[in-house]
Amino acid sequence: MAHIKPALVENIRKDIENLNMYNETPGEGITRILFTEQELKARKYIKKRMREVGLEVEEDAIGNIYGTLKGSNPRLSPVWTGSHIDTVPHAGSFDGMTGVVGGIEALRVIKESGLRHERNIQVIVFTSEEPTRFGKGCLGSRAMAGDLTRNGTNYLVDEDGKTLSKVLDELGYNNEQFHLIKKEKGDVYGCVELHIEQGAILERLGKKIGIVTAISAPTDLIIEVEGTQEHAGATPMPVRRDAMAAAAKIIIGIEGMARTSDNPSMVATVGKLDVFPGATNVIPGMVRFTVDMRSDNFKEKEQIINKIEVLSNAIGDIEGVKTSIRIVSHEYPAVADAHIVEVMKGVCDSQRKEYNLMVSGAYHDSMFVSRFAPFSMIFVPSRGGISHHKDEWTDYEDIKSGVDVLAETLLIMSNEKENTERNE
Ligand SMILES: [Zn+2]
């Protein structure tokens, strides 16, 4: 088999730099929020680049962009790659953009290598992965998964009180075609998203490629501890029912549960605490705090919720406080397709690249894609693990290396016959 050409660092660097000229906050990181002037310009740029490398460009009713490299048998289901171009405020230059620019470069390489591929290969720009404008992330991929409907767009409201539905309308997207966004199982052969790691595991290991075996799913809890609000000077220690002291013991316990887990993807964070009445000279009568828990193992998250319940009850008894736990969200992790992972391992071996099998702690559009298509992801190293910050950095050479793995993986997948050997 003829060899696939290498990706060009220069192309990747130029596209990422050009894309990041569309920015509301020059000098203070990248701010490019869904359907703002800068984001619309970035979309235009990407569509132009897709056409330049010979892709057919389409857009669906929520603004997901599809750049298609036609295969010899376009009736077969397509192979996907892609990511997003919107950012959080004052973001870095690589989160999302790497997968879009890298995807376009991978398709260019496949095309110019002149190698035969049966399936269409598509690079997707998913609409609004970040929740910045409408408070909900992954809008484009969510709609593909059927989790956001046309009616649902009436309930997503931005800071100015405008609904997503109205915004789409004003931009000329056809509401009547919203239902066409949804994908069914079998519509897409498989998807590989290239993304920066946003953590420092690869850097620590000195490896350049991460192969994602699962995306950790969040579980969010709100725990309330109710004690008695009393005078901080006049109430002796033995008779107190201090909600804060009790909450602190529960929080330490939760941290310990995650810390002692054998599963490195298991993490738990208490990041927000409301204290009532919140005065220096008053024993807190009520404390409410959040728990953000993530793992690639749903069962383990269930077990930890149970343990938190047992602990809260025990501390409630000892401290004389009342505790309650509310489960706000409890998501299933997305498990990557074993076959795609095997293909990528083979590609890394043939390109003589060391890889690390890893769980993605952050969620990505691939989490929603997993509902209708087999997926995996390629991670490239983030310097110092910094992300969602203007100092976010990934070496362009490392992105190029990821694109080389991506291109060969997409090419192999595009010549596979059927889903017969796939695990469900
Ligand atoms: Zn991202």
Residues whose N, C-alpha, C, O or C-beta is under 5 A from the ligand:
A	BS01	ZN	D95 G96
